[in-house]
Amino acid sequence: MADDEIDYNIVFPDTGTSERHWQGTKEPVVILLGWAGCRDKHLSKYSNIYNEQGCVTVRYTAPLKTVFISESFGYKELSSTALKLLEVLYDYEVENSPVFFHVFSNGGFMLYRYVIELLKTDKQFSSLRVVGAVVDSAPGSGNVRGALRALKATLGPKISPVLRYLLLGLFAVTVFLLRIVLYPITKYIHKNHYDAVQERPPAWPHVYLYSKADQVIRHTDIEVFVDALKRKGVPVDSYDFLTSPHVGHFREFPEQYALKCKDFLVACMEGTEGTEMKRRQRVDHQ
């Protein structure tokens, strides 16, 4: 594979399945952005939710070094990755189809942040029509303990204990200095994903799936983020699974999780989800 390529997987539905679900309209293209260290066989279980609904799916997970190193040091390597990912839609001539995102953890959300920025600023992608997004276990902000847990889980048991603690220690110091101590200064150079999207959120509908039992991303980070988007008029909803671990909601509650994703996708395609959520928000504030 050439250096300028990205390692993604794309699946097209059979014609019968697509026709049955979308009745002659263009089937949506669902782009799934995996969590740091996510293996494609795990991400494919989520894409199956959408393949069974007659959707085209694109699966991609950013490399570990990009998520844990490049972003920590403020290097926008994921920006070029986002560009290549959107170009995939043109390569397969599905750029006129509705686009839907399913984003996992901070690893996926960091990449999603740059996708959002490109869709707002790059005329090349002005014709793309995003209808909605599901965000699973994200975003989190300034959580050193959670970031360490995520990195530790990603490294796995095969790495030597000495190397593991060396990497964890180096990462902890880096994150603490750049993302907490120096962030009031460095944010003018490179905002983190949490602040960047909160300040300039996309207009399409979102649903945030999370859990109070998550030991990597604080549920309060997500709740504060969702409230901020509501105040800006973004059609957004959320659901707390209460007991499931980080990016483990589908594993713990497969039927409920899949149904929420499918129902939300259909609502976004019908164009009713944003209107309904705004109505509920008005009622909540009365």
N, C-alpha and C positions, 0 to 999 in steps of 0.2 A: 504493500500500500504506500502511495506517495505521501510525502510529508504534509502536503496541503489538503489531504483528505481526512475525513472523520469516519470513525467506525460505527455506523448506524445499521439498523435493520428496518426494512419496510415490508409490510404485508398488505396485499390487496385482497379484498373479499371476493367470493365468487358472485357472478352476476345475479343469481337467484336470490341469495341472501340480501344483497344490496337492494334489489328491486322490492323485495318483500317488506323491508323496513322503511325505505325512503321513497318508494312509489314513484320512481321516475325522476325525482329531484337529485341533485348532486349529493352523493354521500359525503359526510364530513371526513376530514383528515385529522386524526387525533395524534398529536405529538406528545410522547411520554418522555419526561426528563428525569432520569433515575437519581437516586441518592448516592452519595459518595461511597464507592466500593460496591455498588450494586452490580450483581451479575445478570447477564441478559436473560438467563433462564428464569430468574425471579421477576424481572420486568415483563417478561412475556406473559406471565400469569395475569397481569393487569391489562395488557393489550388484548388478551383474549376476551375480556369483558366487552370491548368495542368491536373486535372482529366478528363476534357473534351477532352484533347489531348491524353488520354490513358496512363497517367503517374501514377506511384505509388507516393503518397505524404506522407511525415512525417511532422507533425506540432508540434512545441515545443516552449514554451516561458519560459525563465529563471525567477525564482522568484524575486520579487522586492528587497528583502533584499540582494540577491546576487549581483544584478546590482548596487544598490545605496549604499550599505554598504560594502560588502566584497571587491568589486573591488576598491572602494574609499580608503580603508585601505591597499590595496596591497595584500589581501588574495586571492590566486588563486583557489577559490572554483569552478569556472566555468571550470577549467581544467578537473576535475573529471567528471563534467557534460558532457563535450565534449566527453570524453571517453565512457560514457554510451550511448550517442546518436549514436556514430558510431557503437557500439556493436549491436544496434537495427537492423542494416542492416544484420548482421550475424544471429541474432535471427529469422528473417523472410526469410533468405536464398536469399537475393537480393544483396549480396555483389559483384556479378559478373556483375550487371547492371551498366550502366553509371549513375554517380551521379551529380546532379545539385543543387545549393543552391539559395535560395531567402532570403535575409537578410534585416531586418528592423531596422533602427535607431541604436543608440549606444548600446542599450540593446541587440539586435541581433548580432551586430558587435563584441562586447566583446566576446561572445561565439564563433563566427566564427573565431576569432583570435586564440583561443585554438584548434579548429578543424584543422586549417591550420598547426599549430605547430605539432600536433599529426600525421597528414598525412606526414609530412616531417621527423619525428624522430622515430616513433613507427613502428617497422617491422610488427606488427600485421595487420596494415592497408596498407601495401605496395602494395597490389593487387587492392586496390580501384582505380577506374578510374573517376576522377572528370573532367567533360567536360566544366563547366562554372558556372558563378554566376551572379545573379542580386542583386544589393545593392540599397536599397530604403532609402533615407534620412539619409545617413551616409557615412563616419565617421566624427565626430567632435572632436576638440581638445581644451582642456583648456578653454572651454566656460562656465564660472560659471553661467551667466545669462540664457543661454539656458538650462543648467542642472536643474536650479531652476524651469524654466517653465515646463520642462518635469516632474519633481517630483510633482509640484503643480497640473498638469493635471492628473497625475496618482493617487494622493491621493483622488481626487474627492470632491464633495460638502458635503458629509455626515459627514466627520470628523469635529470635533469642531474647530472653528477658532483659539483658543489658542494653541491647539495641532498642528494644521497645521503650524502656524508661528514658533512654537518651533522647529519642525522637519526641516522646511525650513532653519531656522537660523543655526541650528547645522550642517546641510548638507553643507550649503554655506561656513561656517568656515572651515570644514574638507576639502572640495574640494579646497578651496583657498590655504590652507596651504600645503596640500600634493601634489596637482597637478599643482600648480603654483609657490608658494614661495620656497618650498623644492624640487621641481621636478628635478632641475639640480643635486641634490644629490641622491634622492630616485630612479631616473630612472635606476641607476646601479643595484638596488635591484629588482625593478619591473617596467618595461617599461609599459606605457599605451598602449591601443589597437591601437591607431593611429600611434604612432612611431614604435611599434613592427611590424605591417603589412607593413608599408611603407618601413622599412629597409630590411625586408625579405618577399617580396610578393610572393604569389603563381603564378605559371606559366600559369594557365588556364585563358581563356578569361573572362572578366568582363564587365558589363555595369552598370553605376551609374546613377540612376534616382533621380533628386533633383529639388529644386525650389528656386529661389531668394527670394520668399515670406516666406520661412521657418523661423519661429521665435525661433526654438529650436536649429537647426544645421545651422551654418553659411555656406552659399553657397561657400564662399571663401575657407573654410576648405576642402570641397569636391573637388573643382577645383584644389587647390594646390596638394592634394593627388593624383588625377588622373594624373596630369602632372608629378609627381614624378614617378608613375608607368610606364608611357610612356617612360620616360628616361631610365628606367631599362629594357625596352624591353617587358614588359607585354602587351599582346593584350587587350586593354581597350578602351571603348567608354563611352560617357555620354550624358545625355539629360536633359535639363532644362525646366521644365513645367511652369516656370515663375510666375504663380499666385496661385498655390495650396499650402495649408498649410502642416506642418510637417506630414509625412506619410498619406497625404490626396490626393495624385496624382491619385490614382485609383478611389477614390470617386468623384473627380472633372472631371476626363477624363477617364471614364471606358473603352471605346472602344479603345482609343489610347494606354492606358496603357497595356491592355490585349494583343493587337496586338504586341507591342514592346517585351513583355515577350515571347510570342509564337514564333515570328520570330527569336529572339535571341536564344531560346532553339533549334529550328530546325537548325539554322546555326551552333551552337556548336556541335550538333549531327552529322552534315554533315562534320565537321572538316574544314569549310571554313571561319568561323568568324575571327579566329586569323590571318590568312593570309591576309584577306581583310583589317582588321584594321591596320596591320603593313604597308600594301601598302599605305593606306591613311595617316598614320603618316609620311612616307617618303616623300610623296607629300607635306604635310603641312610644313615640315622643309626645303624644297627646296627653 
